[in-house]
Amino acid sequence: MKKPVLSIDEPEPKKAPRADRPPTEGFVTIVDGHFKSEFDTVDAAEASGRKLKSAYPMLQIEIYDAANKVRTFVELASLTITSPGVAARSPGSHAAYFFS
């Protein structure tokens, strides 16, 4: 099969990320255990997670930090992000957990 010839002005098409492998950089929202949107900053990922959680409180929303390989939950009660080492949490909240 012949490859299409790209002109100088056309950028090379991006390779689609695999949904079954965690990303290696940036921050990702995880909805019910599935990787969804990728972001360059944690603030953008948290804002997206809060918006989703407020609109759909039944979903389990997490933020994945690819550099540190850490997931943190977005909670509905106060719409805060839990992080490792935080002492004060509401009952039933979850702490962050690490990939190994």
ZIRANOR-V75539 format. One record per backbone hydrogen bond with DSSP energy under -0.5 kcal/mol. CO is the residue of the C=O (numbers start at 1). NH is the residue of the N-H. If there is no record, write none. Layout:
{{CO & NH} {CO & NH}}
This chain:
{{7 & 10} {18 & 21} {26 & 66} {27 & 39} {28 & 64} {29 & 36} {30 & 32} {30 & 62} {31 & 34} {34 & 31} {37 & 29} {39 & 27} {41 & 45} {42 & 46} {43 & 47} {44 & 48} {45 & 49} {46 & 50} {47 & 51} {48 & 52} {49 & 53} {50 & 54} {51 & 55} {52 & 56} {56 & 59} {59 & 61} {60 & 32} {61 & 74} {62 & 30} {63 & 65} {63 & 72} {64 & 28} {64 & 66} {65 & 69} {65 & 70} {69 & 99} {70 & 65} {71 & 97} {72 & 63} {73 & 75} {73 & 82} {80 & 75} {80 & 82} {83 & 86} {85 & 87} {87 & 89} {90 & 93} {97 & 71}}
